[in-house]
């Protein structure tokens, strides 16, 4: 999820962005999670394989 500052840029108005975020976050608990993405692990593995192949050809 983008940072609240990014929402203001996306909607062109900080007041509108704040109002839109206020509704779903009113009673929500927001947790920031750092680390590798579980959903992207397959894509990242494939990208590393391709990157290794390209680097082997270049070297």
Biopython code that builds the backbone (N, CA, C, O; Angstrom):
import numpy as np
from Bio.PDB.StructureBuilder import StructureBuilder

atoms = [
    (1, "UNK", "N", (0.850, -1.175, 0.000)),
    (1, "UNK", "CA", (0.000, 0.000, 0.000)),
    (1, "UNK", "C", (0.893, 1.234, 0.000)),
    (1, "UNK", "O", (1.842, 1.312, 0.780)),
    (2, "UNK", "N", (0.606, 2.170, -0.840)),
    (2, "UNK", "CA", (1.432, 3.380, -0.893)),
    (2, "UNK", "C", (1.354, 4.172, 0.408)),
    (2, "UNK", "O", (0.386, 4.075, 1.162)),
    (3, "UNK", "N", (2.381, 4.943, 0.643)),
    (3, "UNK", "CA", (2.407, 5.817, 1.819)),
    (3, "UNK", "C", (1.354, 6.913, 1.669)),
    (3, "UNK", "O", (1.009, 7.282, 0.547)),
    (4, "UNK", "N", (0.838, 7.438, 2.783)),
    (4, "UNK", "CA", (-0.181, 8.497, 2.707)),
    (4, "UNK", "C", (0.265, 9.700, 1.880)),
    (4, "UNK", "O", (-0.559, 10.338, 1.225)),
    (5, "UNK", "N", (1.566, 10.018, 1.903)),
    (5, "UNK", "CA", (2.051, 11.140, 1.095)),
    (5, "UNK", "C", (1.869, 10.869, -0.394)),
    (5, "UNK", "O", (1.584, 11.783, -1.167)),
    (6, "UNK", "N", (2.033, 9.614, -0.791)),
    (6, "UNK", "CA", (1.854, 9.239, -2.196)),
    (6, "UNK", "C", (0.391, 9.344, -2.621)),
    (6, "UNK", "O", (0.102, 9.638, -3.781)),
    (7, "UNK", "N", (-0.526, 9.108, -1.694)),
    (7, "UNK", "CA", (-1.955, 9.202, -2.019)),
    (7, "UNK", "C", (-2.313, 10.642, -2.375)),
    (7, "UNK", "O", (-3.092, 10.881, -3.299)),
    (8, "UNK", "N", (-1.748, 11.597, -1.647)),
    (8, "UNK", "CA", (-2.036, 13.007, -1.928)),
    (8, "UNK", "C", (-1.572, 13.369, -3.328)),
    (8, "UNK", "O", (-2.253, 14.113, -4.034)),
    (9, "UNK", "N", (-0.427, 12.854, -3.736)),
    (9, "UNK", "CA", (0.080, 13.108, -5.078)),
    (9, "UNK", "C", (-0.813, 12.438, -6.120)),
    (9, "UNK", "O", (-1.107, 13.026, -7.160)),
    (10, "UNK", "N", (-1.243, 11.214, -5.841)),
    (10, "UNK", "CA", (-2.057, 10.461, -6.795)),
    (10, "UNK", "C", (-3.418, 11.125, -7.032)),
    (10, "UNK", "O", (-3.917, 11.140, -8.158)),
    (11, "UNK", "N", (-4.013, 11.670, -5.972)),
    (11, "UNK", "CA", (-5.333, 12.284, -6.107)),
    (11, "UNK", "C", (-5.267, 13.787, -6.371)),
    (11, "UNK", "O", (-6.285, 14.419, -6.652)),
    (12, "UNK", "N", (-4.073, 14.349, -6.278)),
    (12, "UNK", "CA", (-3.901, 15.763, -6.580)),
    (12, "UNK", "C", (-4.368, 16.709, -5.491)),
    (12, "UNK", "O", (-4.304, 17.927, -5.659)),
    (13, "UNK", "N", (-4.837, 16.168, -4.378)),
    (13, "UNK", "CA", (-5.339, 17.014, -3.293)),
    (13, "UNK", "C", (-5.159, 16.270, -1.976)),
    (13, "UNK", "O", (-5.697, 15.177, -1.799)),
    (14, "UNK", "N", (-4.413, 16.854, -1.062)),
    (14, "UNK", "CA", (-4.139, 16.207, 0.221)),
    (14, "UNK", "C", (-5.408, 16.046, 1.058)),
    (14, "UNK", "O", (-5.537, 15.068, 1.795)),
    (15, "UNK", "N", (-6.342, 16.985, 0.955)),
    (15, "UNK", "CA", (-7.582, 16.912, 1.732)),
    (15, "UNK", "C", (-8.434, 15.739, 1.277)),
    (15, "UNK", "O", (-8.984, 15.013, 2.106)),
    (16, "UNK", "N", (-8.548, 15.547, -0.028)),
    (16, "UNK", "CA", (-9.325, 14.428, -0.569)),
    (16, "UNK", "C", (-8.678, 13.107, -0.178)),
    (16, "UNK", "O", (-9.363, 12.167, 0.225)),
    (17, "UNK", "N", (-7.361, 13.039, -0.298)),
    (17, "UNK", "CA", (-6.651, 11.812, 0.058)),
    (17, "UNK", "C", (-6.824, 11.494, 1.545)),
    (17, "UNK", "O", (-7.053, 10.340, 1.908)),
    (18, "UNK", "N", (-6.719, 12.490, 2.389)),
    (18, "UNK", "CA", (-6.891, 12.283, 3.829)),
    (18, "UNK", "C", (-8.303, 11.797, 4.148)),
    (18, "UNK", "O", (-8.476, 10.905, 4.979)),
    (19, "UNK", "N", (-9.305, 12.368, 3.501)),
    (19, "UNK", "CA", (-10.691, 11.950, 3.731)),
    (19, "UNK", "C", (-10.909, 10.509, 3.282)),
    (19, "UNK", "O", (-11.587, 9.738, 3.962)),
    (20, "UNK", "N", (-10.333, 10.148, 2.139)),
    (20, "UNK", "CA", (-10.491, 8.778, 1.633)),
    (20, "UNK", "C", (-9.805, 7.766, 2.543)),
    (20, "UNK", "O", (-10.334, 6.678, 2.767)),
    (21, "UNK", "N", (-8.638, 8.111, 3.065)),
    (21, "UNK", "CA", (-7.925, 7.192, 3.957)),
    (21, "UNK", "C", (-8.552, 7.138, 5.345)),
    (21, "UNK", "O", (-8.469, 6.117, 6.028)),
    (22, "UNK", "N", (-9.173, 8.227, 5.759)),
    (22, "UNK", "CA", (-9.773, 8.290, 7.081)),
    (22, "UNK", "C", (-10.908, 7.284, 7.242)),
    (22, "UNK", "O", (-11.073, 6.706, 8.316)),
    (23, "UNK", "N", (-11.683, 7.072, 6.198)),
    (23, "UNK", "CA", (-12.838, 6.176, 6.298)),
    (23, "UNK", "C", (-12.439, 4.738, 6.624)),
    (23, "UNK", "O", (-12.923, 4.201, 7.620)),
    (24, "UNK", "N", (-11.587, 4.093, 5.842)),
    (24, "UNK", "CA", (-11.254, 2.693, 6.169)),
    (24, "UNK", "C", (-10.292, 2.555, 7.348)),
    (24, "UNK", "O", (-10.262, 1.501, 7.984)),
    (25, "UNK", "N", (-9.508, 3.585, 7.656)),
    (25, "UNK", "CA", (-8.522, 3.477, 8.726)),
    (25, "UNK", "C", (-9.041, 3.941, 10.080)),
    (25, "UNK", "O", (-8.304, 3.914, 11.066)),
    (26, "UNK", "N", (-10.300, 4.366, 10.140)),
    (26, "UNK", "CA", (-10.864, 4.923, 11.373)),
    (26, "UNK", "C", (-10.680, 3.980, 12.558)),
    (26, "UNK", "O", (-10.230, 4.403, 13.623)),
    (27, "UNK", "N", (-11.019, 2.726, 12.385)),
    (27, "UNK", "CA", (-10.901, 1.756, 13.478)),
    (27, "UNK", "C", (-9.922, 0.635, 13.149)),
    (27, "UNK", "O", (-9.948, -0.421, 13.781)),
    (28, "UNK", "N", (-9.074, 0.858, 12.176)),
    (28, "UNK", "CA", (-8.144, -0.181, 11.735)),
    (28, "UNK", "C", (-6.831, -0.114, 12.508)),
    (28, "UNK", "O", (-6.444, 0.926, 13.040)),
    (29, "UNK", "N", (-6.179, -1.238, 12.547)),
    (29, "UNK", "CA", (-4.812, -1.302, 13.058)),
    (29, "UNK", "C", (-3.906, -1.471, 11.846)),
    (29, "UNK", "O", (-4.048, -2.432, 11.090)),
    (30, "UNK", "N", (-2.988, -0.551, 11.662)),
    (30, "UNK", "CA", (-2.099, -0.575, 10.503)),
    (30, "UNK", "C", (-0.741, -1.095, 10.955)),
    (30, "UNK", "O", (-0.145, -0.579, 11.901)),
    (31, "UNK", "N", (-0.267, -2.116, 10.270)),
    (31, "UNK", "CA", (1.036, -2.699, 10.593)),
    (31, "UNK", "C", (1.930, -2.616, 9.370)),
    (31, "UNK", "O", (1.573, -3.096, 8.295)),
    (32, "UNK", "N", (3.082, -2.012, 9.537)),
    (32, "UNK", "CA", (4.064, -1.963, 8.459)),
    (32, "UNK", "C", (4.920, -3.216, 8.514)),
    (32, "UNK", "O", (5.405, -3.592, 9.580)),
    (33, "UNK", "N", (5.104, -3.850, 7.395)),
    (33, "UNK", "CA", (5.863, -5.094, 7.349)),
    (33, "UNK", "C", (7.058, -4.893, 6.434)),
    (33, "UNK", "O", (6.905, -4.538, 5.265)),
    (34, "UNK", "N", (8.236, -5.120, 6.966)),
    (34, "UNK", "CA", (9.465, -5.044, 6.182)),
    (34, "UNK", "C", (9.985, -6.461, 5.965)),
    (34, "UNK", "O", (9.858, -7.322, 6.836)),
    (35, "UNK", "N", (10.559, -6.685, 4.818)),
    (35, "UNK", "CA", (11.140, -7.986, 4.535)),
    (35, "UNK", "C", (10.720, -8.469, 3.163)),
    (35, "UNK", "O", (10.013, -7.771, 2.437)),
    (36, "UNK", "N", (11.157, -9.661, 2.814)),
    (36, "UNK", "CA", (10.834, -10.194, 1.487)),
    (36, "UNK", "C", (9.346, -10.522, 1.362)),
    (36, "UNK", "O", (8.698, -10.918, 2.331)),
    (37, "UNK", "N", (8.832, -10.351, 0.167)),
    (37, "UNK", "CA", (7.421, -10.598, -0.091)),
    (37, "UNK", "C", (7.170, -12.084, -0.349)),
    (37, "UNK", "O", (7.834, -12.698, -1.184)),
    (38, "UNK", "N", (6.214, -12.648, 0.367)),
    (38, "UNK", "CA", (5.832, -14.045, 0.161)),
    (38, "UNK", "C", (5.197, -14.231, -1.211)),
    (38, "UNK", "O", (5.441, -15.237, -1.877)),
    (39, "UNK", "N", (4.383, -13.268, -1.637)),
    (39, "UNK", "CA", (3.693, -13.373, -2.920)),
    (39, "UNK", "C", (4.640, -13.266, -4.105)),
    (39, "UNK", "O", (4.383, -13.858, -5.154)),
    (40, "UNK", "N", (5.729, -12.522, -3.956)),
    (40, "UNK", "CA", (6.643, -12.302, -5.074)),
    (40, "UNK", "C", (7.826, -13.262, -5.102)),
    (40, "UNK", "O", (8.705, -13.117, -5.951)),
    (41, "UNK", "N", (7.875, -14.238, -4.198)),
    (41, "UNK", "CA", (9.058, -15.099, -4.111)),
    (41, "UNK", "C", (9.315, -15.876, -5.396)),
    (41, "UNK", "O", (10.471, -16.055, -5.781)),
    (42, "UNK", "N", (8.262, -16.342, -6.069)),
    (42, "UNK", "CA", (8.434, -17.066, -7.331)),
    (42, "UNK", "C", (8.973, -16.160, -8.419)),
    (42, "UNK", "O", (9.862, -16.552, -9.174)),
    (43, "UNK", "N", (8.448, -14.964, -8.504)),
    (43, "UNK", "CA", (8.898, -13.989, -9.496)),
    (43, "UNK", "C", (10.349, -13.594, -9.234)),
    (43, "UNK", "O", (11.149, -13.493, -10.164)),
    (44, "UNK", "N", (10.680, -13.372, -7.971)),
    (44, "UNK", "CA", (12.043, -12.969, -7.623)),
    (44, "UNK", "C", (13.032, -14.083, -7.935)),
    (44, "UNK", "O", (14.145, -13.815, -8.388)),
    (45, "UNK", "N", (12.637, -15.331, -7.695)),
    (45, "UNK", "CA", (13.502, -16.462, -8.006)),
    (45, "UNK", "C", (13.744, -16.553, -9.507)),
    (45, "UNK", "O", (14.874, -16.771, -9.943)),
    (46, "UNK", "N", (12.698, -16.387, -10.292)),
    (46, "UNK", "CA", (12.820, -16.424, -11.751)),
    (46, "UNK", "C", (13.689, -15.266, -12.247)),
    (46, "UNK", "O", (14.508, -15.454, -13.147)),
    (47, "UNK", "N", (13.525, -14.094, -11.683)),
    (47, "UNK", "CA", (14.315, -12.938, -12.085)),
    (47, "UNK", "C", (15.795, -13.151, -11.775)),
    (47, "UNK", "O", (16.656, -12.762, -12.564)),
    (48, "UNK", "N", (16.095, -13.765, -10.636)),
    (48, "UNK", "CA", (17.483, -14.041, -10.288)),
    (48, "UNK", "C", (18.098, -15.039, -11.259)),
    (48, "UNK", "O", (19.262, -14.894, -11.631)),
    (49, "UNK", "N", (17.343, -16.044, -11.676)),
    (49, "UNK", "CA", (17.822, -17.028, -12.648)),
    (49, "UNK", "C", (18.125, -16.354, -13.979)),
    (49, "UNK", "O", (19.171, -16.605, -14.577)),
    (50, "UNK", "N", (17.227, -15.510, -14.442)),
    (50, "UNK", "CA", (17.435, -14.790, -15.711)),
    (50, "UNK", "C", (18.633, -13.859, -15.594)),
    (50, "UNK", "O", (19.460, -13.790, -16.503)),
    (51, "UNK", "N", (18.730, -13.141, -14.476)),
    (51, "UNK", "CA", (19.840, -12.213, -14.267)),
    (51, "UNK", "C", (21.175, -12.955, -14.279)),
    (51, "UNK", "O", (22.150, -12.464, -14.848)),
    (52, "UNK", "N", (21.226, -14.133, -13.654)),
    (52, "UNK", "CA", (22.460, -14.919, -13.627)),
    (52, "UNK", "C", (22.841, -15.359, -15.038)),
    (52, "UNK", "O", (24.019, -15.350, -15.396)),
    (53, "UNK", "N", (21.852, -15.743, -15.835)),
    (53, "UNK", "CA", (22.112, -16.143, -17.218)),
    (53, "UNK", "C", (22.623, -14.994, -18.063)),
    (53, "UNK", "O", (23.544, -15.171, -18.860)),
    (54, "UNK", "N", (22.044, -13.835, -17.900)),
    (54, "UNK", "CA", (22.471, -12.659, -18.659)),
    (54, "UNK", "C", (23.882, -12.254, -18.253)),
    (54, "UNK", "O", (24.710, -11.943, -19.109)),
    (55, "UNK", "N", (24.160, -12.256, -16.957)),
    (55, "UNK", "CA", (25.478, -11.888, -16.473)),
    (55, "UNK", "C", (26.538, -12.895, -16.938)),
    (55, "UNK", "O", (27.683, -12.511, -17.181)),
    (56, "UNK", "N", (26.177, -14.163, -17.063)),
    (56, "UNK", "CA", (27.118, -15.171, -17.530)),
    (56, "UNK", "C", (27.486, -14.929, -18.982)),
    (56, "UNK", "O", (28.634, -15.144, -19.374)),
    (57, "UNK", "N", (26.534, -14.486, -19.783)),
    (57, "UNK", "CA", (26.786, -14.217, -21.194)),
    (57, "UNK", "C", (27.634, -12.970, -21.394)),
    (57, "UNK", "O", (28.453, -12.907, -22.311)),
    (58, "UNK", "N", (27.433, -11.986, -20.538)),
    (58, "UNK", "CA", (28.143, -10.714, -20.656)),
    (58, "UNK", "C", (29.606, -10.877, -20.231)),
    (58, "UNK", "O", (30.503, -10.277, -20.822)),
    (59, "UNK", "N", (29.831, -11.683, -19.217)),
    (59, "UNK", "CA", (31.209, -11.845, -18.678)),
    (59, "UNK", "C", (32.084, -12.661, -19.575)),
    (59, "UNK", "O", (33.254, -12.882, -19.261)),
]
sb = StructureBuilder()
sb.init_structure("model")
sb.init_model(0)
sb.init_chain("A")
sb.init_seg("    ")
for serial, (resi, resn, name, xyz) in enumerate(atoms, 1):
    if name == "N":
        sb.init_residue(resn, " ", resi, " ")
    sb.init_atom(name, np.array(xyz, "f"), 0.0, 1.0, " ", f" {name:<3s}", serial, name[0])
structure = sb.get_structure()
